Amino acid sequence: MENAKELLTTTQLKIHDISEYLSFVDESYFISTFNKACGMTPSKYRQKYIEKLLNKKSV
């Protein structure tokens, strides 16, 4: 999951491409596994990271 988090926050790769790159069977399995491990979907994780960056810049 650490690799997934890094890819979500440092690239603009689509979730599907990240799941493929990390050798998950399919995108939905990746999303489900990420959600169980991190408490949110990969999309939500990326969104929260971006929001955090934007909040830091506006301070």
Number of C-alpha atoms within 10 A of each C-alpha: 12 8 10 17 16 11 18 20 16 10 10 11 13 12 20 14 13 21 19 14 12 13 11 15 10 12 16 13 12 23 19 14 17 19 16 11 11 12 12 16 18 21 14 12 18 21 14 14 15 13 12 11 11 11 10 9 8 6 5
